[in-house]
Amino acid sequence: MPVDAENLNYASVALIGTFLISNIMFFFPKYGAYKWFTGPAKTVDVEDSVMDIGDAASKALD
């Protein structure tokens, strides 16, 4: 059965298109995210967010 426009599965076309566009936008020489993206911003200090079992138990009892 030959493939034509009516019975073509366009998922592969969409996947390749998304891959190409995202790579072009990431590696674009001047404005690409490769130059300016540094990762997610840290909004929580690790020392403040970690408490031991004793602290958690005393807070639960208060």
PDB file of N, CA, C and O in Angstrom:
ATOM      1  N   MET A   1       0.845  -1.174   0.000  1.00  0.00           N
ATOM      2  CA  MET A   1       0.000   0.000   0.000  1.00  0.00           C
ATOM      3  C   MET A   1       0.897   1.246   0.000  1.00  0.00           C
ATOM      4  O   MET A   1       1.654   1.450   0.949  1.00  0.00           O
ATOM      5  N   PRO A   2       0.828   2.052  -1.008  1.00  0.00           N
ATOM      6  CA  PRO A   2       1.683   3.242  -1.072  1.00  0.00           C
ATOM      7  C   PRO A   2       1.220   4.317  -0.081  1.00  0.00           C
ATOM      8  O   PRO A   2       0.043   4.405   0.269  1.00  0.00           O
ATOM      9  N   VAL A   3       2.161   5.104   0.343  1.00  0.00           N
ATOM     10  CA  VAL A   3       1.872   6.185   1.290  1.00  0.00           C
ATOM     11  C   VAL A   3       1.658   7.474   0.514  1.00  0.00           C
ATOM     12  O   VAL A   3       2.474   7.862  -0.322  1.00  0.00           O
ATOM     13  N   ASP A   4       0.545   8.124   0.812  1.00  0.00           N
ATOM     14  CA  ASP A   4       0.276   9.426   0.207  1.00  0.00           C
ATOM     15  C   ASP A   4      -0.158  10.396   1.309  1.00  0.00           C
ATOM     16  O   ASP A   4      -0.089  10.051   2.489  1.00  0.00           O
ATOM     17  N   ALA A   5      -0.592  11.570   0.955  1.00  0.00           N
ATOM     18  CA  ALA A   5      -0.935  12.605   1.937  1.00  0.00           C
ATOM     19  C   ALA A   5      -2.123  12.220   2.809  1.00  0.00           C
ATOM     20  O   ALA A   5      -2.250  12.719   3.927  1.00  0.00           O
ATOM     21  N   GLU A   6      -2.989  11.349   2.324  1.00  0.00           N
ATOM     22  CA  GLU A   6      -4.175  10.974   3.098  1.00  0.00           C
ATOM     23  C   GLU A   6      -3.858   9.984   4.207  1.00  0.00           C
ATOM     24  O   GLU A   6      -4.464  10.056   5.277  1.00  0.00           O
ATOM     25  N   ASN A   7      -2.921   9.057   3.983  1.00  0.00           N
ATOM     26  CA  ASN A   7      -2.684   8.022   4.981  1.00  0.00           C
ATOM     27  C   ASN A   7      -1.295   8.107   5.625  1.00  0.00           C
ATOM     28  O   ASN A   7      -0.855   7.147   6.259  1.00  0.00           O
ATOM     29  N   LEU A   8      -0.607   9.228   5.474  1.00  0.00           N
ATOM     30  CA  LEU A   8       0.704   9.409   6.084  1.00  0.00           C
ATOM     31  C   LEU A   8       0.544   9.727   7.565  1.00  0.00           C
ATOM     32  O   LEU A   8      -0.295  10.542   7.950  1.00  0.00           O
ATOM     33  N   ASN A   9       1.349   9.080   8.382  1.00  0.00           N
ATOM     34  CA  ASN A   9       1.374   9.391   9.807  1.00  0.00           C
ATOM     35  C   ASN A   9       2.312  10.583   9.994  1.00  0.00           C
ATOM     36  O   ASN A   9       3.523  10.462   9.813  1.00  0.00           O
ATOM     37  N   TYR A  10       1.750  11.723  10.355  1.00  0.00           N
ATOM     38  CA  TYR A  10       2.516  12.959  10.440  1.00  0.00           C
ATOM     39  C   TYR A  10       3.247  13.122  11.774  1.00  0.00           C
ATOM     40  O   TYR A  10       3.854  14.168  12.006  1.00  0.00           O
ATOM     41  N   ALA A  11       3.207  12.129  12.647  1.00  0.00           N
ATOM     42  CA  ALA A  11       3.911  12.231  13.925  1.00  0.00           C
ATOM     43  C   ALA A  11       5.414  12.339  13.715  1.00  0.00           C
ATOM     44  O   ALA A  11       6.081  13.109  14.406  1.00  0.00           O
ATOM     45  N   SER A  12       5.953  11.583  12.776  1.00  0.00           N
ATOM     46  CA  SER A  12       7.395  11.654  12.525  1.00  0.00           C
ATOM     47  C   SER A  12       7.782  13.010  11.935  1.00  0.00           C
ATOM     48  O   SER A  12       8.846  13.542  12.252  1.00  0.00           O
ATOM     49  N   VAL A  13       6.940  13.562  11.095  1.00  0.00           N
ATOM     50  CA  VAL A  13       7.212  14.881  10.517  1.00  0.00           C
ATOM     51  C   VAL A  13       7.203  15.942  11.617  1.00  0.00           C
ATOM     52  O   VAL A  13       8.072  16.813  11.646  1.00  0.00           O
ATOM     53  N   ALA A  14       6.231  15.871  12.516  1.00  0.00           N
ATOM     54  CA  ALA A  14       6.145  16.832  13.617  1.00  0.00           C
ATOM     55  C   ALA A  14       7.323  16.672  14.575  1.00  0.00           C
ATOM     56  O   ALA A  14       7.861  17.665  15.065  1.00  0.00           O
ATOM     57  N   LEU A  15       7.725  15.440  14.844  1.00  0.00           N
ATOM     58  CA  LEU A  15       8.848  15.189  15.742  1.00  0.00           C
ATOM     59  C   LEU A  15      10.154  15.738  15.173  1.00  0.00           C
ATOM     60  O   LEU A  15      10.908  16.405  15.881  1.00  0.00           O
ATOM     61  N   ILE A  16      10.418  15.466  13.916  1.00  0.00           N
ATOM     62  CA  ILE A  16      11.638  15.964  13.278  1.00  0.00           C
ATOM     63  C   ILE A  16      11.608  17.490  13.185  1.00  0.00           C
ATOM     64  O   ILE A  16      12.628  18.142  13.407  1.00  0.00           O
ATOM     65  N   GLY A  17      10.452  18.059  12.862  1.00  0.00           N
ATOM     66  CA  GLY A  17      10.335  19.516  12.800  1.00  0.00           C
ATOM     67  C   GLY A  17      10.587  20.168  14.146  1.00  0.00           C
ATOM     68  O   GLY A  17      11.289  21.175  14.228  1.00  0.00           O
ATOM     69  N   THR A  18      10.018  19.600  15.202  1.00  0.00           N
ATOM     70  CA  THR A  18      10.239  20.127  16.547  1.00  0.00           C
ATOM     71  C   THR A  18      11.701  20.016  16.940  1.00  0.00           C
ATOM     72  O   THR A  18      12.265  20.943  17.521  1.00  0.00           O
ATOM     73  N   PHE A  19      12.313  18.891  16.625  1.00  0.00           N
ATOM     74  CA  PHE A  19      13.731  18.690  16.925  1.00  0.00           C
ATOM     75  C   PHE A  19      14.601  19.712  16.195  1.00  0.00           C
ATOM     76  O   PHE A  19      15.509  20.293  16.789  1.00  0.00           O
ATOM     77  N   LEU A  20      14.330  19.926  14.934  1.00  0.00           N
ATOM     78  CA  LEU A  20      15.128  20.874  14.160  1.00  0.00           C
ATOM     79  C   LEU A  20      14.962  22.307  14.657  1.00  0.00           C
ATOM     80  O   LEU A  20      15.946  23.028  14.821  1.00  0.00           O
ATOM     81  N   ILE A  21      13.721  22.718  14.895  1.00  0.00           N
ATOM     82  CA  ILE A  21      13.474  24.086  15.358  1.00  0.00           C
ATOM     83  C   ILE A  21      14.100  24.320  16.729  1.00  0.00           C
ATOM     84  O   ILE A  21      14.700  25.370  16.963  1.00  0.00           O
ATOM     85  N   SER A  22      13.968  23.352  17.637  1.00  0.00           N
ATOM     86  CA  SER A  22      14.535  23.543  18.973  1.00  0.00           C
ATOM     87  C   SER A  22      16.055  23.578  18.933  1.00  0.00           C
ATOM     88  O   SER A  22      16.666  24.349  19.673  1.00  0.00           O
ATOM     89  N   ASN A  23      16.676  22.772  18.100  1.00  0.00           N
ATOM     90  CA  ASN A  23      18.138  22.808  17.992  1.00  0.00           C
ATOM     91  C   ASN A  23      18.627  24.092  17.335  1.00  0.00           C
ATOM     92  O   ASN A  23      19.654  24.641  17.735  1.00  0.00           O
ATOM     93  N   ILE A  24      17.913  24.568  16.346  1.00  0.00           N
ATOM     94  CA  ILE A  24      18.296  25.832  15.716  1.00  0.00           C
ATOM     95  C   ILE A  24      18.182  26.971  16.724  1.00  0.00           C
ATOM     96  O   ILE A  24      19.069  27.821  16.797  1.00  0.00           O
ATOM     97  N   MET A  25      17.107  26.995  17.497  1.00  0.00           N
ATOM     98  CA  MET A  25      16.929  28.066  18.471  1.00  0.00           C
ATOM     99  C   MET A  25      17.933  27.965  19.617  1.00  0.00           C
ATOM    100  O   MET A  25      18.319  28.987  20.186  1.00  0.00           O
ATOM    101  N   PHE A  26      18.359  26.764  19.961  1.00  0.00           N
ATOM    102  CA  PHE A  26      19.315  26.609  21.056  1.00  0.00           C
ATOM    103  C   PHE A  26      20.726  26.998  20.631  1.00  0.00           C
ATOM    104  O   PHE A  26      21.442  27.646  21.394  1.00  0.00           O
ATOM    105  N   PHE A  27      21.131  26.618  19.439  1.00  0.00           N
ATOM    106  CA  PHE A  27      22.500  26.841  18.999  1.00  0.00           C
ATOM    107  C   PHE A  27      22.661  28.038  18.062  1.00  0.00           C
ATOM    108  O   PHE A  27      23.724  28.206  17.465  1.00  0.00           O
ATOM    109  N   PHE A  28      21.626  28.874  17.922  1.00  0.00           N
ATOM    110  CA  PHE A  28      21.729  30.051  17.065  1.00  0.00           C
ATOM    111  C   PHE A  28      22.887  30.913  17.562  1.00  0.00           C
ATOM    112  O   PHE A  28      22.962  31.200  18.756  1.00  0.00           O
ATOM    113  N   PRO A  29      23.781  31.327  16.687  1.00  0.00           N
ATOM    114  CA  PRO A  29      25.045  31.927  17.128  1.00  0.00           C
ATOM    115  C   PRO A  29      24.937  33.121  18.073  1.00  0.00           C
ATOM    116  O   PRO A  29      25.651  33.164  19.075  1.00  0.00           O
ATOM    117  N   LYS A  30      24.083  34.076  17.794  1.00  0.00           N
ATOM    118  CA  LYS A  30      24.071  35.288  18.609  1.00  0.00           C
ATOM    119  C   LYS A  30      22.998  35.277  19.692  1.00  0.00           C
ATOM    120  O   LYS A  30      23.255  35.689  20.823  1.00  0.00           O
ATOM    121  N   TYR A  31      21.806  34.812  19.357  1.00  0.00           N
ATOM    122  CA  TYR A  31      20.687  34.902  20.287  1.00  0.00           C
ATOM    123  C   TYR A  31      20.283  33.558  20.873  1.00  0.00           C
ATOM    124  O   TYR A  31      19.292  33.481  21.599  1.00  0.00           O
ATOM    125  N   GLY A  32      21.011  32.520  20.582  1.00  0.00           N
ATOM    126  CA  GLY A  32      20.632  31.187  21.025  1.00  0.00           C
ATOM    127  C   GLY A  32      20.733  31.012  22.530  1.00  0.00           C
ATOM    128  O   GLY A  32      21.514  31.688  23.200  1.00  0.00           O
ATOM    129  N   ALA A  33      19.942  30.109  23.040  1.00  0.00           N
ATOM    130  CA  ALA A  33      19.927  29.854  24.475  1.00  0.00           C
ATOM    131  C   ALA A  33      21.239  29.266  24.964  1.00  0.00           C
ATOM    132  O   ALA A  33      21.529  29.317  26.159  1.00  0.00           O
ATOM    133  N   TYR A  34      22.025  28.719  24.077  1.00  0.00           N
ATOM    134  CA  TYR A  34      23.322  28.168  24.454  1.00  0.00           C
ATOM    135  C   TYR A  34      24.214  29.238  25.078  1.00  0.00           C
ATOM    136  O   TYR A  34      25.053  28.928  25.923  1.00  0.00           O
ATOM    137  N   LYS A  35      24.040  30.480  24.673  1.00  0.00           N
ATOM    138  CA  LYS A  35      24.875  31.576  25.173  1.00  0.00           C
ATOM    139  C   LYS A  35      24.377  32.138  26.506  1.00  0.00           C
ATOM    140  O   LYS A  35      25.195  32.535  27.337  1.00  0.00           O
ATOM    141  N   TRP A  36      23.064  32.184  26.734  1.00  0.00           N
ATOM    142  CA  TRP A  36      22.554  32.886  27.910  1.00  0.00           C
ATOM    143  C   TRP A  36      21.824  32.022  28.923  1.00  0.00           C
ATOM    144  O   TRP A  36      21.625  32.470  30.053  1.00  0.00           O
ATOM    145  N   PHE A  37      21.414  30.810  28.582  1.00  0.00           N
ATOM    146  CA  PHE A  37      20.650  29.982  29.518  1.00  0.00           C
ATOM    147  C   PHE A  37      21.578  29.383  30.562  1.00  0.00           C
ATOM    148  O   PHE A  37      22.547  28.707  30.217  1.00  0.00           O
ATOM    149  N   THR A  38      21.289  29.627  31.843  1.00  0.00           N
ATOM    150  CA  THR A  38      22.135  29.118  32.923  1.00  0.00           C
ATOM    151  C   THR A  38      21.438  28.076  33.772  1.00  0.00           C
ATOM    152  O   THR A  38      22.018  27.609  34.751  1.00  0.00           O
ATOM    153  N   GLY A  39      20.235  27.699  33.442  1.00  0.00           N
ATOM    154  CA  GLY A  39      19.516  26.699  34.217  1.00  0.00           C
ATOM    155  C   GLY A  39      18.463  27.340  35.094  1.00  0.00           C
ATOM    156  O   GLY A  39      18.333  28.564  35.109  1.00  0.00           O
ATOM    157  N   PRO A  40      17.709  26.535  35.827  1.00  0.00           N
ATOM    158  CA  PRO A  40      16.660  27.083  36.678  1.00  0.00           C
ATOM    159  C   PRO A  40      17.248  27.882  37.846  1.00  0.00           C
ATOM    160  O   PRO A  40      18.318  27.555  38.361  1.00  0.00           O
ATOM    161  N   ALA A  41      16.539  28.920  38.247  1.00  0.00           N
ATOM    162  CA  ALA A  41      16.986  29.754  39.361  1.00  0.00           C
ATOM    163  C   ALA A  41      16.721  29.039  40.676  1.00  0.00           C
ATOM    164  O   ALA A  41      15.668  28.429  40.861  1.00  0.00           O
ATOM    165  N   LYS A  42      17.671  29.118  41.578  1.00  0.00           N
ATOM    166  CA  LYS A  42      17.500  28.508  42.898  1.00  0.00           C
ATOM    167  C   LYS A  42      16.776  29.502  43.793  1.00  0.00           C
ATOM    168  O   LYS A  42      17.228  30.634  43.967  1.00  0.00           O
ATOM    169  N   THR A  43      15.660  29.081  44.355  1.00  0.00           N
ATOM    170  CA  THR A  43      14.872  29.969  45.209  1.00  0.00           C
ATOM    171  C   THR A  43      14.825  29.496  46.651  1.00  0.00           C
ATOM    172  O   THR A  43      14.263  30.183  47.503  1.00  0.00           O
ATOM    173  N   VAL A  44      15.401  28.342  46.943  1.00  0.00           N
ATOM    174  CA  VAL A  44      15.372  27.790  48.291  1.00  0.00           C
ATOM    175  C   VAL A  44      16.802  27.457  48.691  1.00  0.00           C
ATOM    176  O   VAL A  44      17.536  26.831  47.925  1.00  0.00           O
ATOM    177  N   ASP A  45      17.194  27.871  49.876  1.00  0.00           N
ATOM    178  CA  ASP A  45      18.498  27.485  50.397  1.00  0.00           C
ATOM    179  C   ASP A  45      18.419  26.056  50.909  1.00  0.00           C
ATOM    180  O   ASP A  45      17.466  25.693  51.598  1.00  0.00           O
ATOM    181  N   VAL A  46      19.391  25.264  50.584  1.00  0.00           N
ATOM    182  CA  VAL A  46      19.372  23.854  50.972  1.00  0.00           C
ATOM    183  C   VAL A  46      19.452  23.719  52.479  1.00  0.00           C
ATOM    184  O   VAL A  46      18.785  22.857  53.052  1.00  0.00           O
ATOM    185  N   GLU A  47      20.249  24.547  53.137  1.00  0.00           N
ATOM    186  CA  GLU A  47      20.390  24.449  54.582  1.00  0.00           C
ATOM    187  C   GLU A  47      19.082  24.758  55.298  1.00  0.00           C
ATOM    188  O   GLU A  47      18.776  24.135  56.315  1.00  0.00           O
ATOM    189  N   ASP A  48      18.308  25.703  54.789  1.00  0.00           N
ATOM    190  CA  ASP A  48      17.047  26.066  55.430  1.00  0.00           C
ATOM    191  C   ASP A  48      15.943  25.058  55.154  1.00  0.00           C
ATOM    192  O   ASP A  48      15.029  24.900  55.963  1.00  0.00           O
ATOM    193  N   SER A  49      16.019  24.377  54.019  1.00  0.00           N
ATOM    194  CA  SER A  49      14.926  23.492  53.653  1.00  0.00           C
ATOM    195  C   SER A  49      15.057  22.107  54.261  1.00  0.00           C
ATOM    196  O   SER A  49      14.080  21.358  54.291  1.00  0.00           O
ATOM    197  N   VAL A  50      16.234  21.750  54.744  1.00  0.00           N
ATOM    198  CA  VAL A  50      16.446  20.413  55.295  1.00  0.00           C
ATOM    199  C   VAL A  50      16.400  20.508  56.812  1.00  0.00           C
ATOM    200  O   VAL A  50      17.147  21.278  57.415  1.00  0.00           O
ATOM    201  N   MET A  51      15.524  19.725  57.426  1.00  0.00           N
ATOM    202  CA  MET A  51      15.483  19.667  58.880  1.00  0.00           C
ATOM    203  C   MET A  51      15.562  18.207  59.306  1.00  0.00           C
ATOM    204  O   MET A  51      15.128  17.316  58.575  1.00  0.00           O
ATOM    205  N   ASP A  52      16.102  17.971  60.459  1.00  0.00           N
ATOM    206  CA  ASP A  52      16.217  16.589  60.908  1.00  0.00           C
ATOM    207  C   ASP A  52      14.907  16.138  61.540  1.00  0.00           C
ATOM    208  O   ASP A  52      13.962  16.918  61.664  1.00  0.00           O
ATOM    209  N   ILE A  53      14.863  14.891  61.931  1.00  0.00           N
ATOM    210  CA  ILE A  53      13.626  14.300  62.454  1.00  0.00           C
ATOM    211  C   ILE A  53      13.203  14.985  63.754  1.00  0.00           C
ATOM    212  O   ILE A  53      12.009  15.168  63.993  1.00  0.00           O
ATOM    213  N   GLY A  54      14.161  15.364  64.589  1.00  0.00           N
ATOM    214  CA  GLY A  54      13.830  16.027  65.854  1.00  0.00           C
ATOM    215  C   GLY A  54      13.148  17.365  65.633  1.00  0.00           C
ATOM    216  O   GLY A  54      12.189  17.694  66.331  1.00  0.00           O
ATOM    217  N   ASP A  55      13.633  18.143  64.665  1.00  0.00           N
ATOM    218  CA  ASP A  55      13.001  19.429  64.368  1.00  0.00           C
ATOM    219  C   ASP A  55      11.595  19.239  63.816  1.00  0.00           C
ATOM    220  O   ASP A  55      10.680  19.980  64.174  1.00  0.00           O
ATOM    221  N   ALA A  56      11.424  18.262  62.958  1.00  0.00           N
ATOM    222  CA  ALA A  56      10.106  18.007  62.379  1.00  0.00           C
ATOM    223  C   ALA A  56       9.125  17.562  63.452  1.00  0.00           C
ATOM    224  O   ALA A  56       7.966  17.977  63.443  1.00  0.00           O
ATOM    225  N   ALA A  57       9.577  16.720  64.379  1.00  0.00           N
ATOM    226  CA  ALA A  57       8.697  16.238  65.438  1.00  0.00           C
ATOM    227  C   ALA A  57       8.317  17.371  66.384  1.00  0.00           C
ATOM    228  O   ALA A  57       7.165  17.459  66.809  1.00  0.00           O
ATOM    229  N   SER A  58       9.270  18.239  66.719  1.00  0.00           N
ATOM    230  CA  SER A  58       8.947  19.338  67.633  1.00  0.00           C
ATOM    231  C   SER A  58       8.006  20.346  66.981  1.00  0.00           C
ATOM    232  O   SER A  58       7.155  20.922  67.659  1.00  0.00           O
ATOM    233  N   LYS A  59       8.147  20.567  65.675  1.00  0.00           N
ATOM    234  CA  LYS A  59       7.220  21.465  64.984  1.00  0.00           C
ATOM    235  C   LYS A  59       5.826  20.854  64.907  1.00  0.00           C
ATOM    236  O   LYS A  59       4.831  21.573  64.992  1.00  0.00           O
ATOM    237  N   ALA A  60       5.745  19.540  64.748  1.00  0.00           N
ATOM    238  CA  ALA A  60       4.444  18.882  64.657  1.00  0.00           C
ATOM    239  C   ALA A  60       3.720  18.916  65.997  1.00  0.00           C
ATOM    240  O   ALA A  60       2.492  18.990  66.035  1.00  0.00           O
ATOM    241  N   LEU A  61       4.472  18.864  67.103  1.00  0.00           N
ATOM    242  CA  LEU A  61       3.847  18.868  68.424  1.00  0.00           C
ATOM    243  C   LEU A  61       3.424  20.262  68.860  1.00  0.00           C
ATOM    244  O   LEU A  61       2.559  20.394  69.726  1.00  0.00           O
ATOM    245  N   ASP A  62       4.006  21.294  68.288  1.00  0.00           N
ATOM    246  CA  ASP A  62       3.661  22.676  68.675  1.00  0.00           C
ATOM    247  C   ASP A  62       2.344  23.114  68.166  1.00  0.00           C
ATOM    248  O   ASP A  62       1.931  24.246  68.415  1.00  0.00           O
TER     249      ASP A  62
END
